[in-house]
Amino acid sequence: MAVPSGVKYVIIGAGIHGLSTAYHLALKLKETGKGSGKDILVLDKTSIAAGASGIACGVVRNNYYQPAMRELMAHSVSVWESDPKAYSYHAVGYMQISPEVMHQQVGTIYEQQKSIGYTSTFIEGEKDSMTYMKGLFDDWQAKGITSVLHEKKGGYANNTASIYGLASKAEAEGVRIMTGVQVNGFEFGSNSQAVTGVLTSKGRIGCDYVVVGVGPWVNQIWNMLDLPRTVSIKGRDGKMHDNVRMWKYWCLEEGTLGVDPNMHKTNDGKMPPVIHVDTDAPLHSDVDGRLLTDKLWGLYYKPDFNFGGVQGGASPYKVEGEPDKIAIDPYGPDSPDFIVGDDFIETWCSMLAHCQKRFEGQIGIYKKDEKSGGLGCFTPDNFPVFDVFRDNVFVIADSNHGYKMIGVGKLAAQEIVGEKSKLLEPFRFSRYAEGKLHPVSNSPFPWS
């Protein structure tokens, strides 16, 4: 199929952000009388859900230490809840289970969740935390836990199913989705910064507006737009820090233990909330008992019939080196193998066994051929950038917070038709020069 010679809106990326923006923009154009879904073209170099969105763990949570992230996630949860069937969304809740070093900060999260009407329960103290967890799982045995934040909203969605659900909703509004079309560059107006055309593997497409929603490929598109590769940041000390790399990569390791998902239910036989544990208790191997780490570590997991087992991951590690040389394609042959190695498998399975007795001795049925994890492309402060560049290019740089943030596309659509979003304001690119940085937590996860 040939690409059209021109279209009003070109959206790059057929994952969570591209398709959410396409669907909600179609609705806004119809509502405001400014057009329809037929004015929107979504491009993807491979296929729908072929990248990070298609192998995401799918966790939907509000557990953020940063107020702006909490408010944005409360909005996104409401979008997930608006059509759980189409989005393959399971509202089982989410639990942040933490050691004393995180106690105060998690308490702050709870208080601010209350202030925005986000329902949760907060348990404090080692004894009460153990009692609460054993009330859910009689085999709970994680040590050194002094607080439990139980979010009653949130949960998880099935990755590929949810993206195809979004695609169907967008197409029902007249949006065209073209796969197998790679973006190779942009054409700029002679007298302006604006993009006038998208140059693809199938030819030039003239356009009035571009949306970039490509997840871990954002560095490549950013360079094609000739945007700054370094940034100056006003630190919390009031000093300017120049020549900070705009992009960096972290490797996210996730996997699936091939048990029957039904074996991980609560004491009353119900599907459990998503479990996230951070702890500074020593972690010993479930294989031979040796010490794996005595530093702060974390994991998350949930039963998932889509993955065929208990699926989740652990805290990531930073990939060193020049961003442009790390991976031409974060999910291709030049990237680190995202089918994880034996070190992760032993560590993650030992983490599971540390938390619940039912997972002891189960490492032999880990699903080694399961594709999960991969490279995440992060901003300098590890938080998203949502902003307009070159006059008519809306960039959704999710900094690996992506899949859960289905509501960003709805807010982007509102901004594209001229309605500014208060929720997106804290994520403008200008925050670096202005020193309007988000607070940092003690979590071992860079996105919390």
N, C-alpha and C positions, 0 to 999 in steps of 0.2 A: 504494500500500500504506500503510495507516495504521500509525503508530507504536504500540507497545504502551503501555498505561497505566503499566506499571511493570516493572522488571527489576533484578536485583541489581547488575550492573556495567554502566556506560555508558562506552565508550571513544570519545573524540572524535578523529577523524582516521583515514583509511584509507590511510596511507602506511607507511613502514618501521617507525616506532615503534608506531603504533596497532595494526597487524596483527601485529607480532611479539609485543607484549604480549598481544593477544587469543589468539593460538595457544598461547603458553607458559602463560598463565593457565589456559586450558582443560585443558592437561595437568596443571598443578599441582592444580587443583580435583579432578580425577579421581584423581590420585595420593594426595591427602590425604583424600579422601572428603568434601570440603567443598562439592561441587557438580559442575557439568559445563559444557561449552561453551554449553549452552542458557541458562545464566544470564548470558551476555555478549552485549551489543549494541554493535556498532561503527557510529558515525554519520559521514557525510562530506557536506559541503554540495554537493559536485559528484559525484565518482566515485572509484573505486579508482585510485590513482596519478595523480590529476589535478594534484597540486601539485609541490613540490620533488622528491619521491622519483621522480616519473615522468620528470623531465628531468635527473636527476643524472648527472654524469660516471661515477659508479659505482666510483671507485677505492677499494680496500680496502688499507689500509696500517697499519703499526705505527710509522711514523717520527714519533715525538713526543719532544720534549725533556723533557716532564713525566712522571715515573715513574708517576703515577696514570693518565694517559692511555694509556701503554704497556701497563700491566696490563689495563686495560679493553679495549683493542683486541686484545690477545692472546686474551682471552675471546671477543670478537666474531668474530675470524678462525676460532676453533674452531666457532662456530655456522655460519658460511658453509661450512666444510668438512664439516659434518655431513650436508648434503644438497645437493651442488653442482648436481645436475640440476634439482631443484625451484627453487633459488635462482638458476639461470642464472649460476653462478659460475665464473670462469676463474682458476685458481691459477697465474698466470704469474710472480708475484713483483713486486717494486717496487724502484726505485733512487732514492736521494737523492744527487745529484751536486752538489758544493758548492765554493765558493771558500775561500780561507784564512780569511776572517773568520768562517766557520762551522765550520772544521776541528775545533777543540777540542770544541765542543758536539756535533757529529755523532759524534765519537769517544766521548763520554759516552753517547750513545744506543746505540751498538754495545755498549759494555761492559755496560750495563744490559739490553739485549736478551739477551746471553749469560747474565746472571744469572737470567733468567726462562725460559731454554730456548727462546728465539725465534731460529731459525736465520738467520744473516746473515753476510756477508763484508765486511770493511772494508779498502779500499785507500787508502794514504796517499802523498802526494807527487805533484807535477804530472806527472812522467815516467811513473810507475807507473800513475797514474790514466788517462792517455792510452792507454797500452799496453792496459790492461784494457778500456777502452771500444772501442778498435779491434779487440780480440778478439771483441767482440760485433757491432760495426757498422764495416765497413771505411771508411765515409765519415764517421766521427765527426770533428768539427772544433771543438768548443766550446773556448774559450780560458779560461785562468785557473782551471782546476779543480785543486784540490789534495787532494780526498778523494772517494771513492765508497763509499757504503753500499748494498750489494746485499742486500735482504731476499729470502730464498728462498721465504718464505710470502707470503700476500697476493696481490693482483692486481686484478681488477675483476669486476663483475657487470653484466649487462644490466638497466637500470633498471626499465622497466615489467614485463618478464618476471619479474623476481625478486619484485616486489610482488604480482603475480597468483599467483605460486607460494605466497607466504605466505597470501594470501587463500584459496586452495584448501585449504591445510593447516588453516587456522582453521575453515573451513566444514565440513571433514570431521570436526572435533571438535564440531560442533553450534553454532558461533558464528554469529550472525545479523549480516549486514552490510547496512545500509540507506544508500543514496546519495540525493542530492538532498534531504537533510535538514539545514538550517542551524541551528546553535545560536545563539540570540538572548539567552540569559541563564540565570540559575540561581535556584532557590528555596532559601531557607535556613531551617533549623529555628528556631522562635521562641526557644528557650532554649539554642541552641548555635551554633557556627561551621559545623557540618556542612551540606553540600548535601543536600537532601531530594528535589530534582527538577531536571531539565534542561528548560528552556523552548526549544522548537524551532519551526521554521516549520510543522511538522505537528502541533504540540500538545505538552502537558506529558508528560514521562516520569519517573515516580517512580523513585528508585534508592537504593541503599545506599552506592555507591562510584563515583567518577568517575576516569577516567584521561585526561589531556590529552596528546595526542601530535600536535600540529598544525604542527610545524616553524615556518616564518616567520610564521605567524598567532598565535603565542603571546602577543604583546602584546595583541591584541584579547581573547582568552579571559582573560588575566591581569586585564585591566580589568573584565571581567564578574564576576570573582570578588572584586573590590574588594581586590586585593592591592597592596602599596606600589609606587608609581611611581618612587620614589627609594630609595636605600639608603645606609647609612653603612658605610664601608669602613676597616678598620684597615690602614694602609699598611705597607710594609716599614720605614718610618722610625719605626713605632710610634705615629704620629699618626692620629687619626680624620679621615676625609674625609667630610663630610656632604653630603646632597642630590645624590648621584651618580645620574644617570639609570639606571634598571634596564635599559632596552632601547635599542639603537642599531641602525642598519642599515648593512650594507656591500653594495655592488653587485658581484656575481660575474659575470665575463665569461668565457664559454666558447663554443667553436665547433667546426666540423668542416671539415677540408680534404678536398675531394671526390676524393681519390685512391683507387685500389684498395687496400683494407686489406692485401692480400697483398704490396704493395710495401714495407711496413715490417716486414720480418722480419730475424732475426739472420743472421749469416754462414752458419750451418749450416741455414738454411731453417726455423727454428722461430719460433713467435709470441714476441715479445719481452716482457720485463717492462714494467710501467708506468714511464715515464721522467719523473723530476722533476728539473729543473735550476734551481739558484739560482746566480747569478754576478754579480760586479761588473765584468765585462769590458764595455767600451762596446758598445752595441747599435746597429748601423747598418741602415738600411732596405734590404730586399731589392729594393725598387722603384727607388730613385734614389741609394742610398748615403749619404744624409744621416744625421747622428747623431740617434737617437731618444732615447737616454738614456745617461748615464754613471753612474747610480745603481744600487744593488743591485736586480736584477729576477729574476723567476722564472716558470717555466712547467711544465706537466705535459701528457703526451700518451700515447696508445696507439692501436693499430689497433682498430677496433670495427665489426664487420659490422652491428650493430644500428643504428649511426648512418650506416653506409655511407661510411666514410672513416677518416682519422686524427682523433681527437677529443680535446679537452683544453681547457685554459684558462690563465689568467695570474693574477698577484697582483691582488686586488680593490682597490676604492677605497671610502672611507667616504662615506656619504650624509649630508650635514649637515642639521640642522633638528630640530624637535620630532618625537619618535617617532610620536605619534598623528596627526601631519599628513603624514607621509611617504607612507604607503600604507594606505588602508583595506583593500585587498586586494593583498598583495605580488605577485600574478601577474595582477592585473586592470587595468582601464583607467586607474586612478589611480596606477599604479606606473610607474617608469621603464621604457621599452621594453626588454624582455629579449631582443629580437633585436638583437644588438650592432651598433655603428656602424663606419664605415670606419677610425677611428683604431685600434680594437682589432684589426680584421682585418689591417691593415698591420703592427702591432706583433707580434701573435702569429705571423703567417706569417714575419716576419723572425726571430723567436726560433727557430722551427723550422729555418730556413735557417742560422742561426748554429750550431746544434747538429749538423745533418747535411746533407751536400751534396745528398742526394736530394730535399730540400725546396726547393732554390733555384728561383726562377722559377715557383712553383706557385700564387701568390696568385690567379691568374685563375680557379681552380676551387674557391675557397672557397665553401661552401654558405651563402649569405646568408639563405636562408629557414629555416634550421635553428633551432628553439627550444631554447635552452640558457641556462644561467646564471640570473640573476634576483636578487632581494633576499634577503639572509640576515639574520635577526634575531639579534643578538648580546647576550650578557650584559655587565656592566661589565668583566669581565676576559677576555672572549672564550672562556670555557670553560663547559661545560654546568652546569646546575642540575638535579639529580634529587632531588626531595623531596616530602614530604606537606604540604599546606596545608589550612587550614579543616577539619582532623580527618580528612577522608575524600576528599581530592582529590590524586592522585599526578600531579605535573607533570613531564613530560619536556621540558625546555627544552634542546635540543641545541646551541644557539649555532652552528649550521651545521656541526657535526661529524657530522651526522645519518646519512646513508645508510649509511656504512660500519659504523655502530655497531648492527648488527642484534641484538647480544647484550644491549643495554640492556633490551629488552622481556622477555627471559628473567629478568634480575635483578629488574626491576620486578615481574614476576609472583610471584617468590619473596617479595619484601617484602610484597606485598599479602596473601599468605596467612600472614604472620607470621614469615618467615625473613629476618633482617637480612642485608644484603650488604656485605661488607668493601670490595668494588670500587666501590660507589656512595658510600661514606662520604666520600671527599674532595670530593664534588660537592654537598654539602648547602648550602642557602642560608645557613646560619649561618657559613660560612667567611668571609664578608665582615666581619661584626662581630668575629670572632675573629682576623682577620688571617692565616688559614690559606690563603694564596694560592699558586697554582701558579707555578713558575719561568717566566721569559719568555726565549725564544730570540732569536737575531739574524735569523731568517728574515723575508723580506718578506711572508709569509703570516701573518695574525693568529691562525690556528688551529694553528700549529705550535710 
